[in-house]
Amino acid sequence: MTSNAMKCLTVGLLMTLAACSSRPGPQVLQPLAIETPANATTVKVYAVTNRAPLDGHPYAFGADRMPAAQFLSYEVSIPPNHTAGHIEWPVRQPNPATDFITTSHHILNSAALTHDIANSEAVGLYVHGYNTSFQEAVYRMAQMRADVHMEGTPVLFSWPSAGSLGGYLADRDATDQSRTALVNLIIQLAERPGASKKVAILAHSMGARLTLEALMQLKLMGRQNILDRLQVILAAPDVDVDLFREQIGVIGPMHEPITILASSDDGILRFSQRVSGGHSRLGLVDVYDPEVQKIAADAGVRIVDITDVPSDSTAHSRYVGLISSGATSYAENPLYSLRQAGAFVVEGIGSTLQSIGNVLVE
């Protein structure tokens, strides 16, 4: 690709994402000693990160990398007027009646995290994607904890994304550097004390690439016992399809088939595909393509087309609306209750999954 063509692509993407230009700074994570409304919801989020702390913001983390993970917790107040699937960011002075606000922040260690989650019936692990700041990841985890009715403890793994549109290649390198930290966290969560050791992983975009690499490393380490405790959803995975074939060939069949959420109109993945020499991205596959259906059958995975679910202009965060769709419980959400591999389509929020072709694997 010529430099002029790259510039045109970048300008076009920037125009498409103009609505995202005003983004929250790290100060939103500063705990506020402020009274919240009686009908506000308070969510506790655990965060594990290999980002370096931000100077002047001891409660926040930036894009620089750290060799060892840090462990934290945040309590986030969600306003009474909250709309499912959205984050009500403070615009000027934070107002707990209308905005998400941080009410507490604690620095932990690995043992403290294990102690706190020891008796959780389930753990929901979120691995964010490209162009995501630490504060955006924390608040997205809080939003999903409130809206998805997740059972158990929400844990965020935040890798050192540059948090900028121009940081695509830096983000890709950062995921490679973060693989061991994520592997160690997955093992820690899966081996926690208590009767239930299930870990539900939701990985978005480039975070899906990181997660697949972590699963492959677990397999190569001989930790099938850990893999058998995982329930994995890859939302808009920014993964080369040929690479995925190799990864899943090493990982092998999972006790719970991996779910892949794809959208044919995902602007970010189209951009990624172009800068990657035109190689197909896993999050763009067409479930009506017999070859894609064969991938689902051979790999024993669920590929779900969610193109018809309403989303923003890039369609890259469509998963948020889908999993925040108002199911009365986490278990009732079809993405988590489905137990079969194959190719499926969701026709809109609140719709059931419709199978495509004859590729269901019991």
Salt bridges, closest charged atoms under 4 A:
GLU88 OE1 - HIS82 ND1 2.77
ASP116 OD1 - HIS115 ND1 3.39
GLU136 OE1 - ARG23 NH2 2.66
ASP147 OD1 - HIS82 NE2 2.95
ASP176 OD1 - ARG209 NH1 2.87
GLU191 OE2 - ARG223 NH2 2.41
ASP238 OD1 - ARG281 NE 3.13
ASP240 OD2 - ARG281 NH1 3.96
GLU256 OE2 - ARG339 NE 3.70
ASP265 OD1 - ARG318 NH1 2.82
ASP266 OD2 - HIS316 ND1 2.84
GLU291 OE2 - ARG245 NH2 2.86
ASP298 OD2 - LYS294 NZ 2.55
